[in-house]
Amino acid sequence: MTVEMVDIKDVLVNDSLFSLRDYILESGTEPSCQISSFQSFGILYPVIVYRDSKKQLHLIDGVKRVQHAKLTQQKTIRAMILPETSPVTDIISLIICNKRHEIESSIINKVQSICFAISLNAPESWILDILCFSFDFKPHSEFLRECERINNLPKEIKRFCHDKKISLKQLVNFTHYPGELLEKLIGWKNVLQLTASTLDEVASNINDCLKRENKTVDDLLSEPEVQEIFDSSLGPREKTEQFRQLLHLRKFPLLSASNSRIEKAVRSINMPREIKFTWDRTLENKKMEINVLLNDPVKWAGILKALQSHELKTTIESILDEL
């Protein structure tokens, strides 16, 4: 390993084998302390490059130093040159050590760091035993394939996952949905109030509906009831709740129809407002509850009469039959 003055134009930055540009998402664009130090003291430390078999120089560490040198029209820069024989695992470890803060800022950055190592043909055993362990992952036999599927998610979805600090489980869930659907969903982030769990739920329900009804996302969006929600003057939270309810009705048509009939039956009887009816809307528990909320003893006689009415008895029987 030597330190030499090299021509800046000969240093591959974005095209470097070791560029993290397509792997690590950054959280902000604020000037770093390094930029200030460059302006005050110049470039104090050499960049690190790798010289391949064709004598090309691939930048490993020092993007901001190279950018500053180009900005100040410097022709050369000091570089610590790693030879072609350098183990790729050592280079990856060096990069991850230098970028630890950015990498650990989100789960997706950790996952994509693993994909970065895969792209460099690092030994799978080293990735599983060393790299995954350092990121607190507990890999299983399919873990690396899951990481690659996460890395193939649409760019805007990955940005959303980074900003929202989305968990590994939710990242894996997103890989089961079509890319077209995810891109459409992330385009709604200014219209709907999307959290990690809401995005997952909406994506899952839309995907199920499209499969069952053999439709496309555009087919769904063109339907009047969907357009009515998106074109309304409601706020993002209200639009989100209405859209979630609509999707739920579409996903469980039989369940929704049963609940609608029960609700209609409850509304049809003229009961005192102190009497409340509740039931499991998933219809898994085949029972209903009747609660009496009493704060005035004078009302008890009227409530008792209502509870003993033939109308209530008939309604309860019809509800229990529905359940």
N, C-alpha and C positions, 0 to 999 in steps of 0.2 A: 504494500500500500504506500503510495507516494503522494506528495503535494506538489502540484504543478500550476503554472499559469496557463489557462486554456482560452481559446477564442470563445466568446459567448455564443456566437452564431453556430458553433459546433455542438452546443449542449442541447440535447433533446429535452424539452420540458413537457408540453402536453402530449407529445408522441412518445414519451419515455415509457419503457416497459414497466416502470414503477410509479407511474402517475396514478394518483388517487382521485383524479377529477371525476371519474364515472362511478366512484364507490362511496366517497365520504360526503355527506351533506353537512354544510356549515349553517350555523344558526344566525349569524349576523354579518354585516359588512363594515363594522366599525374598524378604523385603522388600528393596527396592533402596535404594541410597544416597540416591536422590531422596526417599524417604519420610522418612528421618532428617533430611535437610536441610529438608524442609517443616516438620517439627516444631520444628526449631531456629530457622530463619530466615524461615519463611513461603515464599510463592511469589515467587521473585525474577524469573522470566522470563515474558513473556506467552505464552499458547498461540497456536497458528497455526490460523486458520480460513479457509474459503473461502465467500464470499457468492455464492449462485447467483442466477439471474434472478428467483426468487420471494422474494429477500431472506433465504432460510434460511441458517443458518450451519452449515457442515459442518466438524467437527474434522479437522485434518490432523496436528497434533502437539500432545501435551500431555494424554494420557489420564489419567496419574497426577496431574497438576496439577488437572484437573477433578474427579477422584475425591476428592482431598484437600479441595478447596474445598467440595464437597457435604458431605463428612464433617464439616467444621468449620462447616457451615451458613452459608457465605458466599452472598450473593445475586448478586454480580457477580464478574467476573474480567477481567483485562487480556487483550486479544486483538489479535494482529496479523492484520489482515483482508486476504486476497488477493481482488482483484476477479474478477468473472465472466470477464474477458478473459485471465486467467492461463493460459498454455499448460499443458495437462495433462501434457506430458512434464517440465516444470519441477517440477510438484507431485510427480510420481512420483519424480523424482530426489531431491527433498528428503526424501520419506518413506523411501526406500531408504537414503539417507545416514544418517538418524537411527536406522534400524533395522538397520544393517549387521551388527552382532554377531549378532542373533537370526537374520537371514536366512542368514548364512553358516554357521550352526551345523549345517545339514544340507542335502543335495541337494534333498530335497522342499520345503524352505522356499524355496530358490532357484527351483525349478520353479513353485511356487505364487505367487511374486512376479511371475513372468512372466504367469501367469494373471490376477493382479491388474491388471497393465497392460493385458492384453487386455480385461478387463471394463470398463475406463475408455475403451475405443476409442482407445488410443494407436496411432499409425501403425505398421503392421507392420514397415516398413523400420527405424524407430527401435528397435523391440523387438529385431529381429535384429542390427542393426549396433552398437547401443550397449549395450542392457541385457544381451543374451546374452553379448556380449564381456566385460562387466564381471564376469560370473559364471563366466567361463572355459568357457562352452559353445561348441561348434562346431556351430551349427544347420545342418540340411539342410532340404529343401523341406517335409517333413512334421513338422518339429520342434515347431512351435507346436500342431499337432493332437495330438501325443503328450503335450505338457504339459497340454492340456485333458483328455485321457483320464486322466492321472495325477491331476489335480485332482478327477476324479469318482470316484476310488476310495473305498471305505467309510472313514468317519472313523477307526475303530479301526486299520485297516490303515495309514492315513497316520501315525497316532501311532506305530505299530510301526516304520514306515520312518524316522521322525524319530529315535526313541530308538536304533535299531540303526545309524544312519548308512548307510542302504542306498544303493547306487550307482544312477546313472541307468539303466544297462542293466537292473538288476533291477526298478526301478520300471516300466519299459516292459513287462517280462515280465509283471508283475502285471496290467497292463491287458488282457491277453488272456484272463484267467480270469473266469468269471461272478462278479458281486458277491456272490451268495448263497453261493458256495463260499468266497470270501475271508472273509466274515463268520463262516462256520462254522469255518474254520481258525483265525482269530484268537481265537475262543472257546476253543480248545484250548491256548492258550499256557501255562496253569497245569497242564495234563495232559501235554503233550508238550514236549520241549526244542527249541524252534524258533529256529533262526538264520535269517539272510536266505537262505542257499543251501538250507537244509532246507525252509523254507516254499515256496520256488520249486519245488523238486523234488517235494514232496508235492502241491502244487497242480496241477502239470503232470500227474503220474501219475493223480491222482484224475480230473482233467478228461478225460484220454484214456480212462480206464475207463468213465466215465459216458457218454461219447459212443458208445463201441463197444457197450456193453451196454444203452444206452437206459434208464438209470436216473437217479434223483435222488440228491442227497447223503444225504437221509434214508433212501433205500433201502439205500445202502451202509452207513450206520451201524447199521441194524437187523439186519444179517447177523451170525450167531452168532460167526464168527471175528473180526470187528471188535470186537464187544461184549466178547469174551473178553479182548482186549488192553486195552481202555479200562477194564474193570472189575477188572483184575488188580491185585495188590499191588506190581507192579514200579514202580521209580522212573521219572521222566520220560525219562531217557536210554534205558533199556531198552525202554520202551514205544515210543519214537520209532523205535528200530532195528527192532523187530518189525513196526511199522506200515509202515515203509519197505520192508521185505522182502516183506510181504504185497502191497503195492501193486505192487512190481516183478514178483512172480509173476503178478498179475492183468494187468499191462500187457503182459508177454511170456510168454503161456501156453505157446507152442511151445518157446521158448528154455528156459523153466524146466523143462518136461517132459524135454527132452534132457539138461539138467544133472542132473536127478534120476536118470535112467537111468544116466548115467555114474557118478554117486556110488554108486549101488547096485551097479554092476559092480565098482567099486574095493573096496567094503566086502566083497563076496562072496568075494574071494580072500584066502587066508591068507598075507599077506606079512609078513616081518620089519618092525618099526617103523622100521628104518633106511632103508627104501625109501619114497620119497615120490612121489606122482603129482600133477602139476599140468597144467592146460590153460586156455586162454582161455575164460572163462565167457560171453563174448559170442558165442563160436563163429565169430568172424570169421577167426581164424587156425586153419586146419585141421591142428592138430598138438597133441601132448601131450609132456610132459617127464617122464622118470623120473630122480629124483635119489637118490643113495646117500650117506647121512650116516654116515661110519664113524669111530669113535674107538678101536676095539679090533681089532687084526689077527686075533685069534682068530675073530671073527665073519665074516671074509671068505668062508670056505668055505661057510657056510650061506647067505649073501647071494647068492653066485655060483650056488649050486644053485637058489635060488628064482628068480633071473633067467632060468635056463635051463629052467624048468618049462613043461610043456605048458599048464598052467592059466593061467599069465601070458600065454603066447603067444595063447591063445584070447581072453582078456579084452582084450588090446591090440587085437586085430583087431576085436572088437565095438565098442570105443571109437572107433577110427579110422573105422569105418563110420558111427557116430553123428555124428562130427565132419564 
